[in-house]
Amino acid sequence: MPKVSLTDRAVSAAKAKPGERLELHDALTPGLTLRVTEKGVKSWVLRYRTQAGASQRFKLGDPKTLSLRAARLEAGRLKADLDKGLDPLETKRAAREQAKAITVRTFDDLLAAYWTACEAGTWKPKRKRKRPQTLAYEKRLADRHIGADFRSLSLASIKRGTVATLLAEMLNKGIGAQTNRVHAIVRQAFNFALANDFAAMNPALNVPSPHDNVPRRRIWPDDALAKLWATCSDSSGLRDADGNRVYVSRQVGIAVQLSILLLQRRVEIAHMAVAEVDLEAGTWIIPGERMKAGRPHQVPLPPRAVALIRESLAITAERTKDPVTVVFPSPKDLASPIREDALTKAVARIRGALGLEDVTVHDLRRTGSTIMTSERLGVSPFIRSKVLGHGTDAGGGAAVSSIHYDANEYVSEKRRALEAWEGLLLEIVGERPRPSNVAPIRGRHESTDLSKQRCDACSLAGSVDIKGCLAAVRTAGTCLYAGRAFADCAARC
């Protein structure tokens, strides 16, 4: 059983010999082991000894959804618990027994048992463990919209009409999309009840979704983007219609700016951890448990994003002598991240004060995505999907090939796309001058050695020679630096 310094590539390539099981022990994290069966099934496990000296093995998860970095972090957390005398196997068993011991008579009892089982990992809807932020969101919705009258009902007394009445009352209050989400919570809780013999039927089934979900198509116009960016940089002059100061902290402003630059979801930005980012290499690896698709996602960090992250870390370092662990800490607890709705509320306050149309944080993601594949940048839809962390775009091939047989991260392509988007965005917000549309006329005897000439039209402003740029153009069909179509870019060069 060898001990090696595991890498993502080594994990992906690991195979067991016929009739054997392979175990690779990570040299950087003692106890962390990658197990591979002869059928190719892989899993992360933590090997440890109890205080009594017994050898134990605790399964952490599947490498498909738990990256090497995330596995190391989780192993470190569990080993810290072990130092405190907390055995992870015993903790999991206790949670399972606690769920069984709960007397489930009312819907309130059912919610408590359901969430306990989800948190312990003993109940996995769709065979996938619910992310902590998903559970937190469900609890907030239930606390807000499922009142004491419904919670106190016995499970046997809840019928389809009872559920329909709950949802109709929400609609009558003007609540839209959240009505469907509450419907889903009730349905999933009763699925858990059926599986554990707490109920004989699921009354939320065959109840139509009450709200028609209409996908938003709102795009931020350039002028609104420029106003938002400037306000996030300095909100000191922001006032509402009554002249009252509208406060947006600089760190929340940075989080919004990173949402624009990186095009990731607000919860992923808000919960960014220091251990996930490598500022020297310019990369951010979001663990699978924090991704909607359940798979780790590597996000290349363009220069402006790196500078913004450093600025946020410096702000936190001035407020504490403890090690900084999260990029955007909560004002109440510097070791915990801000809630994702902090970004939503900040953008809503800015929008109201500036008189902007109904645009949201998530619309920023749609805006950048749309511009990427437009004629302004010309990024391929496949690479755009990779930037966004979508796992279902097969780039024209079979979906099964993309999901199960393509382990590529397309880091170089994603980096070029994000750097092109950063260049255009900084032009939009006025931090970088827009390129001139007038091409200089070359003198008759001017040198035509392409390796000695510089392109003044692209976002790298002369840092790439024309020969290299044209090589990239011929490969990709689009100028990866300026984001222009080949014909336009070649004409300029």
C-alpha positions in Angstrom: 0.0 0.0 0.0 2.1 2.9 -1.3 2.2 6.4 0.1 2.4 9.0 -2.6 1.8 12.8 -3.0 -1.5 12.5 -4.7 -2.5 14.8 -7.6 -5.8 15.3 -9.4 -4.3 13.5 -12.5 -3.1 10.6 -10.3 -6.5 10.2 -8.8 -8.2 10.2 -12.2 -5.8 7.7 -13.6 -5.7 5.3 -10.7 -6.6 1.7 -11.6 -6.6 -1.6 -9.7 -5.1 -4.8 -11.1 -7.6 -7.6 -12.0 -8.7 -9.3 -8.8 -7.1 -6.8 -6.5 -8.1 -3.6 -4.7 -5.8 -0.6 -4.9 -5.2 1.7 -1.9 -3.1 4.9 -2.3 -2.2 6.7 0.9 -1.7 10.5 0.6 1.7 11.6 1.8 0.5 15.1 2.4 -2.4 14.2 4.6 -1.7 11.2 6.8 -4.7 8.8 7.0 -6.3 10.0 3.8 -6.6 7.1 1.3 -7.9 6.6 -2.2 -9.5 3.2 -2.6 -10.1 1.7 -6.0 -11.9 -1.6 -6.6 -11.2 -4.0 -9.4 -14.3 -2.7 -11.1 -13.0 0.9 -11.0 -15.2 2.2 -8.2 -13.2 4.9 -6.3 -13.8 6.4 -2.8 -12.0 8.6 -0.3 -11.5 7.1 3.2 -9.9 8.3 6.3 -7.9 5.7 8.3 -7.4 6.5 11.9 -7.1 5.0 15.4 -9.6 5.5 18.2 -8.4 6.6 21.7 -8.7 2.9 22.6 -6.2 2.0 19.8 -8.7 0.4 17.4 -8.1 0.9 13.7 -11.1 2.4 11.9 -12.0 3.5 8.4 -14.4 6.3 7.6 -15.7 6.9 4.1 -15.5 10.6 3.0 -17.0 10.4 -0.5 -16.6 9.8 -4.2 -13.8 11.5 -6.0 -16.3 12.4 -8.7 -18.0 14.8 -6.3 -15.2 15.4 -3.7 -12.0 16.8 -5.1 -8.6 15.9 -3.8 -8.3 19.4 -2.2 -11.8 19.0 -0.6 -10.9 15.5 0.6 -7.8 16.8 2.3 -9.7 19.6 3.9 -12.4 17.2 5.2 -9.8 14.8 6.5 -8.1 17.6 8.3 -11.4 18.7 9.9 -12.2 15.1 11.1 -8.7 14.7 12.4 -9.1 17.9 14.4 -12.3 16.4 15.8 -10.4 13.2 16.7 -7.9 15.3 18.7 -10.9 16.5 20.7 -12.1 12.9 21.3 -14.8 12.9 18.7 -15.0 9.7 16.6 -16.5 10.4 13.2 -18.0 6.9 13.0 -19.6 7.3 16.4 -20.9 10.8 15.5 -22.5 9.4 12.3 -24.1 6.5 14.2 -25.4 8.9 16.9 -27.0 11.1 14.3 -28.6 8.0 12.7 -29.9 6.8 16.0 -31.2 10.3 16.9 -33.2 10.4 13.7 -34.7 6.9 14.5 -35.4 8.0 18.1 -37.4 11.0 17.1 -41.1 10.4 17.5 -42.6 11.6 14.2 -46.3 12.5 14.8 -46.6 16.0 13.3 -45.2 17.7 10.2 -42.9 19.7 12.5 -41.5 16.4 13.8 -41.1 15.2 10.2 -39.2 18.3 9.2 -36.8 17.8 12.1 -36.2 14.2 11.3 -35.8 14.9 7.6 -33.2 17.6 8.0 -31.3 15.6 10.6 -31.1 12.7 8.2 -30.0 15.0 5.3 -27.3 16.6 7.4 -26.0 13.2 8.6 -26.0 11.9 5.0 -28.3 9.0 5.8 -31.0 10.4 3.5 -29.8 11.4 0.0 -32.6 12.6 -2.3 -31.7 11.7 -5.9 -28.7 9.7 -4.4 -26.9 12.9 -3.8 -26.1 14.5 -0.4 -27.8 17.9 0.0 -25.3 20.8 0.3 -25.3 22.7 3.6 -26.4 25.9 1.8 -29.3 24.1 0.2 -30.5 22.8 3.6 -30.0 26.3 5.2 -32.1 27.8 2.4 -34.9 25.2 2.8 -35.0 25.9 6.5 -35.3 29.6 6.0 -38.2 29.0 3.5 -40.0 26.7 5.9 -39.6 29.1 8.8 -40.9 31.9 6.7 -43.8 30.2 4.9 -44.9 27.1 6.7 -46.7 28.3 9.8 -47.4 26.8 13.1 -50.9 25.7 12.2 -49.6 23.5 9.3 -46.6 22.3 11.3 -48.8 21.1 14.2 -50.9 18.9 12.0 -50.6 15.1 12.4 -49.1 13.4 9.3 -52.3 11.3 8.8 -54.4 14.5 8.7 -52.5 16.1 5.9 -54.3 15.5 2.6 -53.7 16.9 -0.9 -56.2 19.6 -0.2 -54.3 20.6 2.9 -51.1 21.1 0.8 -53.0 22.9 -1.9 -54.5 25.3 0.6 -51.0 26.1 2.0 -49.7 26.9 -1.5 -52.8 28.9 -2.5 -52.4 31.1 0.6 -48.9 31.9 -0.4 -50.0 32.8 -4.0 -52.7 35.1 -2.6 -50.0 37.0 -0.8 -48.1 37.6 -4.0 -45.4 35.0 -3.4 -44.3 33.4 -6.7 -41.4 31.1 -7.3 -40.9 30.4 -3.6 -44.4 28.8 -3.6 -43.0 26.0 -5.8 -40.0 25.6 -3.6 -42.1 25.2 -0.5 -44.2 22.6 -2.4 -40.9 20.7 -3.1 -39.9 20.8 0.5 -43.2 19.3 1.6 -43.0 16.6 -1.1 -39.4 15.7 -0.3 -40.2 15.5 3.4 -43.1 13.1 2.8 -40.9 11.0 0.5 -38.6 10.6 3.5 -41.6 9.8 5.7 -42.7 7.0 3.3 -39.3 5.4 3.2 -39.2 5.3 7.0 -42.8 4.2 7.5 -43.8 7.5 9.2 -46.6 8.0 6.7 -48.7 5.8 4.4 -49.0 8.3 1.5 -47.4 11.5 0.1 -50.1 14.2 0.0 -47.9 16.6 -2.0 -47.9 14.3 -5.0 -50.3 15.1 -7.9 -50.7 18.6 -6.5 -49.9 20.8 -9.5 -47.0 23.3 -9.2 -49.0 26.5 -8.3 -46.6 29.1 -9.9 -45.7 29.2 -13.6 -41.9 29.5 -13.6 -40.9 32.0 -16.4 -37.1 32.0 -16.9 -35.7 35.5 -16.5 -34.0 36.9 -19.6 -32.9 40.2 -18.1 -29.5 41.5 -19.3 -27.6 44.4 -17.6 -26.9 47.1 -20.2 -23.4 48.6 -20.3 -24.3 51.9 -18.6 -26.0 50.0 -15.7 -22.9 47.7 -15.3 -20.7 50.8 -15.2 -22.8 52.4 -12.5 -22.9 49.2 -10.4 -19.2 48.7 -10.7 -18.4 52.2 -9.6 -20.8 52.1 -6.7 -19.3 48.8 -5.5 -15.9 50.4 -5.6 -17.0 53.5 -3.6 -20.5 53.7 -2.1 -19.8 56.7 0.1 -21.9 59.0 -2.1 -24.9 56.6 -2.5 -28.2 58.1 -1.3 -31.8 56.9 -1.6 -34.7 59.0 -2.9 -35.1 60.6 0.6 -31.4 61.6 0.7 -30.5 58.9 3.3 -27.1 57.2 3.1 -27.3 53.7 1.5 -24.4 51.7 2.9 -22.7 48.8 1.1 -19.5 47.5 2.7 -16.4 47.4 0.5 -16.1 43.6 1.0 -19.7 43.0 -0.2 -18.9 45.4 -3.1 -15.9 43.2 -3.9 -18.0 40.1 -3.8 -20.5 41.7 -6.3 -17.6 42.7 -8.6 -16.2 39.2 -8.5 -19.7 37.9 -9.4 -19.5 40.1 -12.5 -15.9 39.1 -13.4 -16.0 35.4 -12.7 -19.7 34.6 -13.6 -20.1 32.1 -10.7 -23.2 31.8 -8.6 -23.6 34.2 -5.7 -23.4 31.4 -3.0 -20.1 30.2 -4.5 -18.7 33.7 -4.4 -20.0 34.5 -0.9 -18.6 31.2 0.6 -15.2 31.4 -1.1 -12.6 30.0 1.3 -8.9 30.9 1.4 -7.9 27.3 1.1 -9.7 27.1 -2.3 -7.7 29.9 -4.0 -4.2 29.9 -5.2 -3.5 33.6 -6.0 0.0 32.9 -7.3 -1.3 30.4 -9.9 -4.5 32.4 -10.4 -6.9 29.5 -9.8 -9.9 28.9 -7.6 -11.2 25.4 -7.1 -14.7 25.2 -5.8 -15.3 21.8 -4.0 -18.0 19.5 -5.5 -20.1 19.8 -2.3 -20.6 23.5 -3.0 -21.4 23.1 -6.7 -24.9 22.7 -8.0 -23.6 19.9 -10.3 -21.9 18.2 -7.4 -18.5 18.1 -9.2 -15.4 20.2 -8.3 -15.0 23.3 -10.6 -11.8 25.0 -11.4 -12.1 28.8 -12.1 -9.1 30.6 -13.6 -8.7 34.0 -11.9 -7.9 36.9 -14.2 -5.6 39.6 -12.8 -8.3 42.0 -11.7 -10.0 39.2 -9.8 -6.8 38.3 -8.0 -6.3 41.9 -7.0 -9.9 42.1 -5.6 -9.4 38.9 -3.5 -6.2 40.3 -2.1 -7.9 43.5 -1.2 -10.7 41.7 0.7 -8.1 39.5 2.5 -6.2 42.7 3.5 -9.4 44.3 4.9 -10.0 41.2 7.1 -6.4 41.0 8.2 -6.7 44.5 9.6 -9.6 43.4 11.8 -8.2 40.2 13.4 -4.9 38.6 14.4 -6.3 35.1 13.8 -5.6 33.3 10.5 -8.0 34.4 7.7 -10.0 31.4 6.5 -12.7 32.9 4.4 -12.5 35.7 1.7 -15.7 37.4 2.7 -16.3 37.0 6.5 -19.5 37.7 8.3 -19.4 40.9 10.4 -20.5 38.8 13.4 -18.0 36.0 13.0 -14.9 36.5 11.0 -14.3 32.7 10.7 -17.7 32.3 8.9 -18.6 33.5 5.4 -21.3 36.0 4.6 -24.7 34.8 3.5 -25.3 34.8 -0.2 -28.3 37.1 0.2 -25.9 39.8 1.3 -25.1 40.2 -2.4 -28.7 40.2 -3.3 -29.6 42.9 -0.8 -26.6 45.0 -1.7 -27.5 45.0 -5.4 -31.2 45.7 -4.6 -30.2 48.7 -2.5 -27.8 50.0 -5.2 -30.5 49.4 -7.9 -33.1 51.4 -5.9 -30.8 54.3 -5.1 -29.6 54.6 -8.7 -33.0 54.1 -10.3 -31.9 51.1 -12.3 -34.4 48.6 -13.9 -35.3 45.3 -12.3 -32.0 43.5 -12.5 -30.5 41.0 -10.0 -27.2 39.4 -9.0 -28.0 36.3 -11.1 -28.7 38.5 -14.1 -25.0 39.5 -13.9 -24.1 35.8 -14.6 -26.5 35.8 -17.6 -25.1 39.1 -18.9 -21.5 37.9 -18.9 -22.5 34.6 -20.4 -24.5 36.3 -23.2 -21.7 38.7 -24.0 -19.1 35.9 -24.1 -20.8 34.1 -26.9 -21.8 37.3 -28.8 -19.9 39.0 -31.5 -18.2 41.1 -28.9 -16.1 38.2 -27.6 -16.9 35.2 -29.8 -16.2 32.5 -27.1 -17.6 29.1 -28.1 -20.8 28.1 -26.2 -19.0 24.9 -25.0 -16.2 26.9 -23.3 -18.8 29.3 -22.0 -20.5 26.4 -20.3 -17.3 25.2 -18.8 -16.7 28.7 -17.4 -20.1 28.6 -15.8 -19.6 25.1 -14.3 -22.4 23.5 -16.3 -21.9 19.7 -16.5 -24.3 18.8 -19.2 -22.9 20.6 -22.3 -21.2 18.0 -24.4 -19.8 20.4 -27.0 -21.7 18.6 -29.8 -20.7 15.1 -28.7 -22.5 12.5 -26.6 -23.5 13.7 -23.1 -22.3 10.4 -21.6 -18.8 11.0 -23.1 -18.6 14.5 -21.6 -19.9 13.4 -18.1 -18.1 10.1 -17.6 -15.2 10.0 -20.0 -13.9 13.6 -20.2 -11.9 14.6 -17.1 -10.5 17.7 -18.8 -10.9 21.0 -17.0 -10.3 23.1 -20.1 -8.3 25.5 -17.9 -6.4 27.3 -20.7 -9.6 27.9 -22.7 -11.5 29.1 -19.7 -8.7 31.4 -18.7 -8.6 33.0 -22.2 -12.4 33.4 -22.1 -12.4 35.0 -18.6 -9.4 37.3 -19.5 -11.2 38.4 -22.6 -14.3 39.1 -20.6 -12.3 41.0 -18.0 -10.7 43.1 -20.7 -14.1 44.1 -22.2 -15.7 44.6 -18.8 -12.9 47.0 -17.7 -13.5 48.9 -20.9 -17.3 49.0 -20.2 -16.8 50.3 -16.6 -14.1 52.9 -17.7 -11.1 51.4 -16.0 -9.4 50.6 -19.3 -9.6 52.8 -22.5 -11.5 51.4 -25.4 -9.2 50.5 -28.4 -9.2 53.0 -31.3 -11.1 52.0 -34.4 -8.5 53.8 -36.6 -5.6 51.5 -37.7 -2.3 53.4 -38.4 -1.1 53.4 -42.0 2.3 51.6 -42.4 5.1 53.4 -44.2 6.3 51.9 -47.5 9.6 50.8 -46.0 8.3 49.9 -42.5 9.4 46.5 -41.3 7.0 43.6 -41.9 8.7 41.2 -39.6 5.6 40.0 -37.6 7.7 38.8 -34.7 8.9 42.4 -34.1 5.5 44.1 -34.3 3.0 44.6 -31.6 -0.8 44.6 -31.9 -2.3 47.7 -30.3 -5.9 46.6 -30.9 -6.0 43.8 -28.4 -6.7 43.8 -24.6 -3.1 42.9 -23.9 -2.1 46.3 -25.4 1.1 45.3 -27.1 2.3 42.5 -24.9 1.7 39.8 -27.6 3.5 39.9 -31.0 1.3 39.8 -34.1 2.8 36.5 -35.2 1.8 34.7 -32.0 -1.6 36.3 -32.1 -2.3 35.2 -35.7 -1.3 31.7 -34.7 -3.9 31.7 -32.0 -6.4 33.1 -34.4 -5.9 30.3 -36.9 -6.3 27.7 -34.2 -9.4 29.1 -32.6 -11.1 31.0 -35.4 -11.4 34.0 -33.1 -8.8 36.4 -31.6 -8.6 35.1 -28.1 -7.1 38.3 -26.9 -9.3 41.0 -28.5 -12.4 38.7 -28.9 -12.8 39.8 -32.5 -13.6 37.6 -35.5 -10.7 36.3 -37.5 -11.3 38.5 -40.5 -11.5 41.7 -38.4 -8.5 40.8 -36.2 -6.4 39.7 -39.1 -7.2 42.9 -41.0 -6.0 45.0 -38.0 -2.8 42.9 -37.7 
